[in-house]
Every structure is written in structure tokens, then in C-alpha cells.
């Protein structure tokens, strides 16, 4: 894992990192979402099989925000375990979004697993996996 530069990216704790991520989504701000990720973070997003780093995250969320406006984000059944300078979090998410033309309101339900690491007193995601279950047949 590469060392991160000193920057305002990341958060002061793993809990604050999750909160910063949720706040960035609710603000529809792909730059703030990307600031939660380490330079070589692995991201298993809902729209791609795998991507690397903040630039991938920024592009992925910009594409999402070009179609949807996030109205609300909630994490539930969340667990977080710290192991020194590494933390793992998992749980369920719920997002209420509108299409950008406000023609349709959609409620997304899914699950997430994140791994964060501390760099220079700041926490950043090094792995992120989000998925939405397939609808029943």
C-alpha cells in the first residue's frame, strides 16, 4: 500500500470516514466522495467490476450524479472493527434518489463492506465493495 501525502483527504477516525462518505453522497459531491479513498484503493462499485483509486471513484460517482440526485442516505446494521491502523466496516445502505429531471423517485437498498487504513493520522478507504441484490425472479 502506498503512503498517502499529507492532505485534508480522509478523516480523523474510521467512524468519521464513514460519516464523511455519507455526507458527501448526500451532497452529491463526487470530489468529496473521492477524497475518502487512498491513491491505490480497490473499489468494487455497483456500476463496474473493479476500479482503482480516487479518480475511478470520482468518475463513477459523477456518472451516477449525472442521472440521479441523492436525497437521503442511511446506513443500518453497521459494524465497525479496528485492528491497529486498519479498520473494517460493513452493513446495509439505503439511498433515496430522484432522477435528475425529478420524474421518478427511487429507493435503493444494498450492502457494503469497507476496509480503511490510517495514513499520516488520517483514515482512508483502501477497499470498498457495494452491491445491490438482484430482484427476485
DSSP file (Angstrom, degrees, kcal/mol; ACC not computed):
  #  RESIDUE AA STRUCTURE BP1 BP2  ACC     N-H-->O    O-->H-N    N-H-->O    O-->H-N    TCO  KAPPA ALPHA  PHI   PSI    X-CA   Y-CA   Z-CA
    1    1 A X              0   0    0      0, 0.0     2,-0.1     0, 0.0    40,-0.0   0.000 360.0 360.0 360.0 131.0    0.0    0.0    0.0
    2    2 A X        -     0   0    0      1,-0.1     2,-0.3     0, 0.0    38,-0.2  -0.409 360.0-106.9 -76.1 151.5    1.4    3.4   -1.0
    3    3 A X        -     0   0    0     -2,-0.1     2,-0.2    35,-0.1    -1,-0.1  -0.597  34.1-129.9 -76.1 136.8    1.9    6.1    1.6
    4    4 A X        -     0   0    0     -2,-0.3     2,-0.1     1,-0.1     3,-0.1  -0.602  21.0-113.9 -86.0 147.1   -0.6    8.9    1.2
    5    5 A X        -     0   0    0     -2,-0.2     2,-0.4     1,-0.1    -1,-0.1  -0.392  40.5 -90.2 -72.4 157.3    0.6   12.6    1.1
    6    6 A X  S    S+     0   0    0     -2,-0.1     2,-0.3     2,-0.1    -1,-0.1  -0.581  74.8 133.6 -64.8 122.6   -0.3   15.0    3.9
    7    7 A X  S    S-     0   0    0     -2,-0.4    -3,-0.0     2,-0.2     0, 0.0  -0.966  72.3 -98.1-161.8 168.6   -3.6   16.4    2.7
    8    8 A X  S    S+     0   0    0     -2,-0.3    -2,-0.1   114,-0.0    27,-0.0   0.516  85.5 116.1 -74.6  -1.6   -7.0   17.2    4.0
    9    9 A X        +     0   0    0    113,-0.1    -2,-0.2     2,-0.0    27,-0.2  -0.227  62.4  21.5 -64.2 156.9   -8.3   14.0    2.5
   10   10 A X  S    S-     0   0    0     25,-1.8     2,-0.3   112,-0.1   114,-0.2  -0.361  86.1 -87.9  84.3-164.4   -9.6   11.3    4.7
   11   11 A X  B     -A  123   0A   0    112,-1.3   112,-3.2    25,-0.1     6,-0.1  -0.914  25.0-108.1-145.8 167.4  -10.9   11.6    8.2
   12   12 A X  S    S+     0   0    0     -2,-0.3     2,-0.3   110,-0.2     3,-0.1   0.655  99.9  10.1 -75.9 -17.2   -9.8   11.6   11.8
   13   13 A X  S  > S-     0   0    0    110,-0.1     4,-2.0     1,-0.1   110,-0.1  -0.969  78.9-105.3-153.6 162.9  -11.3    8.2   12.6
   14   14 A X  H  > S+     0   0    0     -2,-0.3     4,-2.0     1,-0.2     5,-0.2   0.889 122.5  51.5 -60.2 -38.0  -12.9    5.3   10.8
   15   15 A X  H  > S+     0   0    0      1,-0.2     4,-2.0     2,-0.2    -1,-0.2   0.914 109.7  49.0 -64.0 -42.4  -16.3    6.4   12.1
   16   16 A X  H  > S+     0   0    0      1,-0.2     4,-2.7     2,-0.2    -1,-0.2   0.828 107.0  57.0 -66.7 -31.2  -15.7    9.9   10.8
   17   17 A X  H  X S+     0   0    0     -4,-2.0     4,-2.4     2,-0.2    -2,-0.2   0.935 107.3  46.8 -65.0 -46.2  -14.7    8.4    7.5
   18   18 A X  H  X S+     0   0    0     -4,-2.0     4,-2.4     1,-0.2    -2,-0.2   0.918 114.0  48.8 -59.5 -42.2  -18.0    6.6    7.1
   19   19 A X  H  X S+     0   0    0     -4,-2.0     4,-2.7     2,-0.2    -2,-0.2   0.906 110.2  50.4 -65.0 -41.8  -19.8    9.8    8.1
   20   20 A X  H  X S+     0   0    0     -4,-2.7     4,-2.3     2,-0.2    -1,-0.2   0.893 110.6  50.6 -62.9 -39.8  -17.8   11.9    5.6
   21   21 A X  H  X S+     0   0    0     -4,-2.4     4,-2.2     2,-0.2    -2,-0.2   0.944 112.4  45.3 -62.7 -49.2  -18.6    9.4    2.9
   22   22 A X  H  X S+     0   0    0     -4,-2.4     4,-2.6     1,-0.2    -2,-0.2   0.911 113.3  50.5 -61.8 -43.3  -22.4    9.5    3.6
   23   23 A X  H  X S+     0   0    0     -4,-2.7     4,-1.4     1,-0.2    -1,-0.2   0.895 109.6  50.9 -62.2 -40.0  -22.3   13.3    3.9
   24   24 A X  H  <>S+     0   0    0     -4,-2.3     5,-2.4     2,-0.2     4,-0.3   0.895 110.9  48.4 -65.5 -40.4  -20.5   13.6    0.5
   25   25 A X  H ><5S+     0   0    0     -4,-2.2     3,-1.7     1,-0.2    45,-0.3   0.941 110.4  50.7 -62.7 -46.3  -23.1   11.3   -1.1
   26   26 A X  H 3<5S+     0   0    0     -4,-2.6    -1,-0.2     1,-0.3    -2,-0.2   0.778 110.6  50.3 -63.6 -25.7  -26.0   13.3    0.4
   27   27 A X  T 3<5S-     0   0    0     -4,-1.4    -1,-0.3    -5,-0.2    -2,-0.2   0.463 108.2-128.0 -87.9  -2.4  -24.3   16.5   -1.0
   28   28 A X  T < 5 +     0   0    0     -3,-1.7     2,-0.6    -4,-0.3    -3,-0.2   0.910  58.9 148.3  55.1  44.8  -24.0   14.9   -4.5
   29   29 A X     >< -     0   0    0     -5,-2.4     4,-2.0     1,-0.1    -1,-0.2  -0.861  30.8-177.3-118.8  95.9  -20.3   15.8   -4.4
   30   30 A X  H  > S+     0   0    0     -2,-0.6     4,-2.6     1,-0.2     5,-0.2   0.811  84.6  57.7 -63.9 -31.4  -18.1   13.3   -6.3
   31   31 A X  H  > S+     0   0    0      2,-0.2     4,-1.6     1,-0.2    -1,-0.2   0.919 108.2  45.7 -65.5 -42.6  -14.9   15.2   -5.3
   32   32 A X  H  4 S+     0   0    0      2,-0.2     4,-0.2     1,-0.2    -2,-0.2   0.868 112.6  51.3 -68.3 -35.9  -15.7   14.8   -1.6
   33   33 A X  H >< S+     0   0    0     -4,-2.0     3,-1.8    -9,-0.2    -2,-0.2   0.955 110.0  49.4 -62.7 -48.5  -16.5   11.1   -2.1
   34   34 A X  H >< S+     0   0    0     -4,-2.6     3,-1.9     1,-0.3    -2,-0.2   0.806  98.7  67.7 -61.2 -30.7  -13.2   10.6   -3.9
   35   35 A X  T 3< S+     0   0    0     -4,-1.6   -25,-1.8     1,-0.3    -1,-0.3   0.583  89.5  66.5 -67.5  -8.2  -11.4   12.3   -1.0
   36   36 A X  T <  S+     0   0    0     -3,-1.8    89,-3.3    -4,-0.2     2,-0.3   0.472  91.1  82.6 -86.5  -3.3  -12.3    9.3    1.2
   37   37 A X  E <  S-b  125   0A   0     -3,-1.9    17,-0.2    87,-0.3    89,-0.2  -0.822  76.4-122.2-114.6 142.1  -10.1    6.9   -0.8
   38   38 A X  E >   -     0   0A   0     87,-2.9     3,-1.8    -2,-0.3    16,-0.3  -0.325  39.0-102.7 -69.2 159.2   -6.4    6.1   -0.8
   39   39 A X  E 3  S+     0   0A   0      1,-0.3    16,-0.2    14,-0.2    -1,-0.1   0.823 121.5  31.6 -55.6 -35.6   -4.4    6.5   -4.0
   40   40 A X  E 3  S+     0   0A   0    -38,-0.2    -1,-0.3    13,-0.1    86,-0.1   0.002  86.1 149.2-115.1  28.7   -4.5    2.8   -4.8
   41   41 A X  E <   -     0   0A   0     -3,-1.8    12,-2.8    84,-0.2     2,-0.5  -0.321  44.0-131.6 -61.7 142.2   -7.8    1.9   -3.2
   42   42 A X  E     -bC 127  52A   0     84,-2.4    86,-1.9    10,-0.2     2,-0.5  -0.854  24.5-166.8 -95.8 129.4   -9.7   -1.0   -4.8
   43   43 A X  E     -bC 128  51A   0      8,-3.0     8,-1.9    -2,-0.5     2,-0.9  -0.969  18.9-169.1-126.1 120.6  -13.3   -0.2   -5.5
   44   44 A X  E     -b  129   0A   0     84,-3.6    86,-2.2    -2,-0.5     6,-0.1  -0.785  30.2-176.1-102.4  84.7  -16.0   -2.8   -6.4
   45   45 A X        -     0   0    0     -2,-0.9     3,-0.4    84,-0.2    -2,-0.0  -0.224  39.0-111.2 -81.7 170.0  -18.7   -0.3   -7.3
   46   46 A X  S    S+     0   0    0      1,-0.2    86,-0.1    85,-0.1    -1,-0.1   0.718 116.4  43.9 -72.5 -20.4  -22.2   -1.0   -8.3
   47   47 A X  S    S+     0   0    0      1,-0.0     2,-0.3     2,-0.0    -1,-0.2   0.485 116.3  38.5-106.2  -3.3  -21.6    0.1  -11.9
   48   48 A X  S    S-     0   0    0     -3,-0.4     3,-0.1     1,-0.1    -1,-0.0  -0.961  72.0-126.1-142.4 157.0  -18.2   -1.6  -12.6
   49   49 A X  S    S-     0   0    0     -2,-0.3     2,-0.3     1,-0.3    -1,-0.1   0.942  90.7 -17.7 -69.2 -47.7  -16.5   -4.9  -11.8
   50   50 A X        +     0   0    0     -6,-0.1    -1,-0.3    -3,-0.1     2,-0.3  -0.975  61.6 178.0-159.6 146.6  -13.4   -3.2  -10.3
   51   51 A X  E     -C   43   0A   0     -8,-1.9    -8,-3.0    -2,-0.3     2,-0.4  -0.950  19.5-130.6-144.9 164.6  -11.7    0.2  -10.3
   52   52 A X  E  >  -C   42   0A   0     -2,-0.3     4,-0.8   -10,-0.2   -10,-0.2  -0.969  52.4 -16.9-126.2 133.3   -8.7    1.8   -8.6
   53   53 A X  H  > S-     0   0    0    -12,-2.8     4,-1.9    -2,-0.4     3,-0.3   0.222  87.2 -55.9  76.8 172.7   -8.2    5.0   -6.7
   54   54 A X  H  > S+     0   0    0    -16,-0.3     4,-3.1     1,-0.2     5,-0.2   0.814 126.6  59.3 -60.4 -34.1   -9.9    8.3   -6.2
   55   55 A X  H  > S+     0   0    0      2,-0.2     4,-2.5     1,-0.2    -1,-0.2   0.920 107.1  47.1 -65.0 -41.2  -10.1    9.2   -9.9
   56   56 A X  H  X S+     0   0    0     -4,-0.8     4,-2.8    -3,-0.3    -1,-0.2   0.938 113.5  49.0 -60.3 -46.2  -12.1    6.0  -10.6
   57   57 A X  H  X S+     0   0    0     -4,-1.9     4,-2.7     1,-0.2     5,-0.3   0.925 111.2  49.8 -59.9 -45.9  -14.4    6.8   -7.6
   58   58 A X  H  X S+     0   0    0     -4,-3.1     4,-2.6     1,-0.2    -1,-0.2   0.935 113.3  45.5 -59.6 -48.3  -14.8   10.4   -8.8
   59   59 A X  H  X S+     0   0    0     -4,-2.5     4,-2.2     2,-0.2    -1,-0.2   0.909 112.9  50.8 -63.2 -42.2  -15.7    9.3  -12.4
   60   60 A X  H  X S+     0   0    0     -4,-2.8     4,-1.9     1,-0.2    -2,-0.2   0.935 115.0  41.5 -62.2 -47.5  -18.1    6.6  -11.1
   61   61 A X  H  X S+     0   0    0     -4,-2.7     4,-3.2     2,-0.2    -2,-0.2   0.855 110.9  56.1 -73.0 -33.4  -20.0    8.9   -8.8
   62   62 A X  H  X S+     0   0    0     -4,-2.6     4,-1.2    -5,-0.3    -1,-0.2   0.912 108.2  49.7 -60.8 -40.4  -20.0   11.8  -11.3
   63   63 A X  H  X S+     0   0    0     -4,-2.2     4,-0.5    -5,-0.2     3,-0.3   0.922 112.6  47.2 -62.3 -43.5  -21.7    9.3  -13.7
   64   64 A X  H >X S+     0   0    0     -4,-1.9     4,-2.8     1,-0.2     3,-1.6   0.943 111.6  50.0 -61.6 -48.5  -24.3    8.4  -11.0
   65   65 A X  H 3< S+     0   0    0     -4,-3.2    -1,-0.2     1,-0.3    -2,-0.2   0.691 100.8  64.4 -68.0 -17.6  -24.9   12.1  -10.1
   66   66 A X  H 3< S+     0   0    0     -4,-1.2    -1,-0.3    -3,-0.3    -2,-0.2   0.698 117.2  27.8 -75.1 -17.4  -25.5   12.9  -13.8
   67   67 A X  H << S+     0   0    0     -3,-1.6    33,-2.2    -4,-0.5     2,-0.3   0.724 126.5  35.9-108.8 -35.1  -28.5   10.6  -13.7
   68   68 A X  E  <  -D   99   0A   0     -4,-2.8     2,-0.5    31,-0.3    31,-0.2  -0.901  58.6-147.5-126.9 149.6  -29.7   10.8  -10.1
   69   69 A X  E     -D   98   0A   0     29,-3.1    29,-2.4    -2,-0.3     2,-0.4  -0.981  26.8-132.1-111.8 122.9  -29.8   13.3   -7.3
   70   70 A X  E     +D   97   0A   0     -2,-0.5    27,-0.2   -45,-0.3     3,-0.1  -0.605  28.6 173.2 -77.1 127.5  -29.3   11.8   -3.9
   71   71 A X  E     +     0   0A   0     25,-3.3     2,-0.3    -2,-0.4    26,-0.2   0.744  66.5   2.0-100.5 -35.0  -32.0   13.0   -1.4
   72   72 A X  E     -D   96   0A   0     24,-1.6    24,-2.5   -47,-0.0     2,-0.4  -0.989  54.2-166.0-157.2 143.9  -31.1   10.8    1.6
   73   73 A X  E     +D   95   0A   0     -2,-0.3     2,-0.4    22,-0.2    22,-0.2  -1.000  11.9 178.4-132.7 132.6  -28.5    8.2    2.6
   74   74 A X  E     -D   94   0A   0     20,-2.6    20,-2.3    -2,-0.4     2,-0.4  -0.999  15.2-155.2-134.5 138.0  -28.8    5.9    5.6
   75   75 A X  E     +D   93   0A   0     -2,-0.4     2,-0.3    18,-0.2    18,-0.2  -0.926  21.2 177.8-106.0 136.0  -26.5    3.1    6.9
   76   76 A X  E     +D   92   0A   0     16,-2.6    16,-2.9    -2,-0.4     3,-0.1  -0.890  58.2  23.8-133.2 165.1  -28.1    0.4    9.0
   77   77 A X  E    S+     0   0A   0     -2,-0.3     2,-0.3    14,-0.2    -1,-0.1   0.834  84.8 174.5  50.0  35.9  -26.9   -2.8   10.7
   78   78 A X  E     -     0   0A   0     13,-0.2     2,-0.4    -3,-0.1    13,-0.2  -0.534  16.3-175.8 -81.1 136.0  -23.5   -1.2   10.6
   79   79 A X  E     -D   90   0A   0     11,-2.7    11,-2.1    -2,-0.3     2,-0.4  -0.968   2.1-173.4-125.4 145.5  -20.5   -2.9   12.3
   80   80 A X  E     -D   89   0A   0     -2,-0.4     2,-0.4     9,-0.2     9,-0.2  -0.978   1.6-176.2-142.2 127.4  -17.0   -1.5   12.6
   81   81 A X  E     -D   88   0A   0      7,-2.7     7,-2.7    -2,-0.4     2,-0.4  -0.987  11.0-153.0-125.2 131.7  -13.9   -3.2   13.9
   82   82 A X  E     -D   87   0A   0     -2,-0.4     2,-0.3     5,-0.2     5,-0.3  -0.851  12.2-177.4-106.2 141.6  -10.5   -1.6   14.3
   83   83 A X  E >   -D   86   0A   0      3,-3.8     3,-1.0    -2,-0.4     2,-0.5  -0.715  63.2 -72.5-134.3  79.6   -7.2   -3.5   14.2
   84   84 A X  T 3  S-     0   0    0     -2,-0.3    -1,-0.1     1,-0.2     0, 0.0  -0.559 119.0  -3.6  68.7-118.1   -4.5   -1.0   14.9
   85   85 A X  T 3  S+     0   0    0     -2,-0.5    33,-2.5    -3,-0.1     2,-0.4   0.213 127.4  73.8 -93.4  15.9   -4.1    1.2   11.8
   86   86 A X  E <   -DE  83 117A   0     -3,-1.0    -3,-3.8    31,-0.2     2,-0.3  -0.975  57.5-176.1-129.7 143.0   -6.7   -0.8    9.8
   87   87 A X  E     -DE  82 116A   0     29,-2.6    29,-3.1    -2,-0.4     2,-0.4  -0.990  10.8-155.9-138.5 146.4  -10.5   -0.9   10.2
   88   88 A X  E     -DE  81 115A   0     -7,-2.7    -7,-2.7    -2,-0.3     2,-0.3  -0.974  13.1-178.1-121.5 137.4  -13.3   -2.9    8.6
   89   89 A X  E     +DE  80 114A   0     25,-2.7    25,-3.2    -2,-0.4     2,-0.3  -0.979   5.8 166.4-133.3 147.0  -16.9   -1.8    8.3
   90   90 A X  E     +DE  79 113A   0    -11,-2.1   -11,-2.7    -2,-0.3     2,-0.3  -0.986  15.5 106.3-155.2 159.9  -19.9   -3.5    6.9
   91   91 A X  E     - E   0 112A   0     21,-1.9    21,-2.4    -2,-0.3     2,-0.3  -0.987  59.1 -54.8 164.6-157.4  -23.7   -3.1    6.9
   92   92 A X  E     -DE  76 111A   0    -16,-2.9   -16,-2.6    -2,-0.3     2,-0.3  -0.844  39.0-156.5-115.6 151.3  -26.6   -2.1    4.8
   93   93 A X  E     -DE  75 110A   0     17,-2.3    17,-2.2    -2,-0.3     2,-0.4  -0.934   5.9-165.5-127.3 155.5  -27.4    1.1    3.0
   94   94 A X  E     -DE  74 109A   0    -20,-2.3   -20,-2.6    -2,-0.3     2,-0.4  -0.992   8.8-173.7-136.5 127.9  -30.5    2.8    1.8
   95   95 A X  E     -DE  73 108A   0     13,-2.5    13,-3.2    -2,-0.4     2,-0.6  -0.988  13.1-156.8-126.2 130.0  -30.5    5.7   -0.7
   96   96 A X  E     +DE  72 107A   0    -24,-2.5   -25,-3.3    -2,-0.4   -24,-1.6  -0.930  28.6 170.8-101.9 119.1  -33.4    7.8   -1.7
   97   97 A X  E     -DE  70 106A   0      9,-3.0     9,-3.4    -2,-0.6     2,-0.3  -0.904  24.9-150.1-129.6 155.6  -32.7    9.3   -5.1
   98   98 A X  E     -DE  69 105A   0    -29,-2.4   -29,-3.1    -2,-0.3     7,-0.2  -0.911  32.6-107.0-115.2 149.5  -34.6   11.2   -7.8
   99   99 A X  E >   -D   68   0A   0      5,-2.4     3,-3.0    -2,-0.3   -31,-0.3  -0.488  41.5-108.2 -65.3 151.9  -33.8   11.2  -11.5
  100  100 A X  T 3  S+     0   0    0    -33,-2.2    -1,-0.1     1,-0.3   -32,-0.1   0.782 123.8  52.6 -59.9 -26.3  -32.2   14.5  -12.4
  101  101 A X  T 3  S-     0   0    0    -34,-0.3    -1,-0.3     3,-0.0   -33,-0.1   0.408 111.2-126.5 -85.5   3.6  -35.4   15.5  -14.2
  102  102 A X  S <  S+     0   0    0     -3,-3.0    -2,-0.1     2,-0.2     3,-0.1   0.707  73.6 127.4  58.9  24.1  -37.3   14.7  -11.0
  103  103 A X  S    S+     0   0    0      1,-0.2     2,-0.4     0, 0.0    -1,-0.1   0.739  71.3  27.2 -78.6 -23.8  -39.6   12.4  -13.0
  104  104 A X        -     0   0    0     -5,-0.1    -5,-2.4     2,-0.0     2,-0.5  -0.999  62.7-150.1-145.6 138.0  -39.0    9.4  -10.7
  105  105 A X  E     -E   98   0A   0     -2,-0.4     2,-0.4    -7,-0.2    -7,-0.2  -0.918  22.8-170.7-104.7 132.6  -38.1    8.8   -7.1
  106  106 A X  E     -E   97   0A   0     -9,-3.4    -9,-3.0    -2,-0.5     2,-0.6  -0.964  16.3-151.0-128.0 139.5  -36.2    5.6   -6.5
  107  107 A X  E     -E   96   0A   0     -2,-0.4     2,-0.4   -11,-0.2   -11,-0.2  -0.950  16.2-162.0-110.8 116.3  -35.2    3.8   -3.2
  108  108 A X  E     -E   95   0A   0    -13,-3.2   -13,-2.5    -2,-0.6     2,-0.4  -0.819   5.7-171.4 -99.0 134.8  -32.0    1.8   -3.5
  109  109 A X  E     +E   94   0A   0     -2,-0.4    24,-0.3   -15,-0.2     2,-0.3  -0.985  23.3 132.5-123.1 136.2  -31.2   -0.9   -0.9
  110  110 A X  E     -E   93   0A   0    -17,-2.2   -17,-2.3    -2,-0.4     2,-0.3  -0.889  43.5-104.7-160.9-168.5  -27.9   -2.6   -0.7
  111  111 A X  E     -EF  92 131A   0     20,-2.5    20,-2.3   -19,-0.3     2,-0.3  -0.923  25.1-163.3-133.2 156.9  -24.9   -3.8    1.3
  112  112 A X  E     -EF  91 130A   0    -21,-2.4   -21,-1.9    -2,-0.3     2,-0.3  -0.978  12.6-169.6-141.8 153.4  -21.4   -2.6    1.8
  113  113 A X  E     -EF  90 129A   0     16,-2.1    16,-2.4    -2,-0.3     2,-0.4  -0.969  17.6-179.3-139.8 127.2  -18.0   -3.7    3.1
  114  114 A X  E     -EF  89 128A   0    -25,-3.2   -25,-2.7    -2,-0.3     2,-0.4  -0.958  16.4-160.7-128.7 145.9  -15.2   -1.2    3.5
  115  115 A X  E     -EF  88 127A   0     12,-2.8    11,-3.2    -2,-0.4    12,-1.7  -0.998  16.8-172.1-122.2 130.6  -11.6   -1.5    4.7
  116  116 A X  E     -EF  87 125A   0    -29,-3.1   -29,-2.6    -2,-0.4     2,-0.3  -0.871   6.0-162.8-121.7 154.7   -9.9    1.7    5.9
  117  117 A X  E     -EF  86 124A   0      7,-2.6     7,-2.3    -2,-0.3     2,-0.5  -0.975  22.3-118.0-136.3 149.4   -6.3    2.4    6.8
  118  118 A X  E     + F   0 123A   0    -33,-2.5     2,-0.4    -2,-0.3     5,-0.3  -0.780  31.1 176.8 -91.9 126.4   -4.6    5.2    8.7
  119  119 A X  E >  S- F   0 122A   0      3,-3.7     3,-2.5    -2,-0.5    -2,-0.0  -0.997  71.5 -18.3-126.7 123.6   -2.1    7.3    6.8
  120  120 A X  T 3  S-     0   0    0     -2,-0.4  -113,-0.1     1,-0.3    -1,-0.1   0.882 128.8 -50.3  48.9  46.2   -0.4   10.3    8.5
  121  121 A X  T 3  S+     0   0    0      1,-0.2     2,-0.4  -115,-0.0    -1,-0.3   0.559 121.5 104.9  70.3   9.8   -3.1   10.5   11.1
  122  122 A X  E <   - F   0 119A   0     -3,-2.5    -3,-3.7  -112,-0.0     2,-0.4  -0.952  64.2-135.5-122.1 143.5   -5.9   10.4    8.5
  123  123 A X  E     +AF  11 118A   0   -112,-3.2  -112,-1.3    -2,-0.4     2,-0.3  -0.814  26.5 173.3 -99.4 135.2   -8.2    7.4    7.6
  124  124 A X  E     - F   0 117A   0     -7,-2.3    -7,-2.6    -2,-0.4   -87,-0.3  -0.978  36.5-103.8-136.8 149.2   -8.9    6.5    4.0
  125  125 A X  E     +bF  37 116A   0    -89,-3.3   -87,-2.9    -2,-0.3    -9,-0.3  -0.544  30.4 176.7 -70.1 135.6  -10.7    3.6    2.3
  126  126 A X  E    S+     0   0A   0    -11,-3.2   -84,-2.4     1,-0.4     2,-0.3   0.527  75.3  21.6-110.8 -16.1   -8.3    1.0    0.8
  127  127 A X  E     +bF  42 115A   0    -12,-1.7   -12,-2.8   -86,-0.2    -1,-0.4  -0.972  65.3 178.2-150.9 138.3  -11.1   -1.3   -0.3
  128  128 A X  E     -bF  43 114A   0    -86,-1.9   -84,-3.6    -2,-0.3     2,-0.4  -0.991   2.7-179.3-144.5 130.7  -14.8   -0.7   -0.9
  129  129 A X  E     +bF  44 113A   0    -16,-2.4   -16,-2.1    -2,-0.4     2,-0.4  -0.969   5.6 172.5-135.5 118.2  -17.5   -3.1   -2.0
  130  130 A X  E     + F   0 112A   0    -86,-2.2     2,-0.3    -2,-0.4   -18,-0.2  -0.972   6.7 172.4-123.0 140.4  -21.1   -2.0   -2.6
  131  131 A X  E     - F   0 111A   0    -20,-2.3   -20,-2.5    -2,-0.4     2,-0.5  -0.998  25.3-147.7-148.3 151.0  -23.8   -4.2   -4.1
  132  132 A X        -     0   0    0     -2,-0.3   -22,-0.2   -22,-0.2     3,-0.1  -0.980  34.5-117.2-115.8 124.2  -27.5   -4.2   -4.7
  133  133 A X        -     0   0    0     -2,-0.5   -24,-0.1   -24,-0.3     2,-0.1  -0.237  32.1-105.0 -60.0 147.9  -29.2   -7.6   -4.6
  134  134 A X        -     0   0    0      1,-0.1    -1,-0.1     3,-0.0     3,-0.1  -0.443  41.3-104.0 -67.2 145.4  -30.8   -8.8   -7.8
  135  135 A X        -     0   0    0      1,-0.1    -1,-0.1    -2,-0.1    -3,-0.0  -0.380  44.3 -93.7 -68.6 152.0  -34.6   -8.6   -7.7
  136  136 A X              0   0    0      1,-0.2    -1,-0.1    -3,-0.1    -3,-0.0  -0.284 360.0 360.0 -63.1 152.9  -36.4  -11.9   -7.2
  137  137 A X              0   0    0     -3,-0.1    -1,-0.2     0, 0.0    -2,-0.1   0.501 360.0 360.0 -68.2 360.0  -37.5  -13.7  -10.4
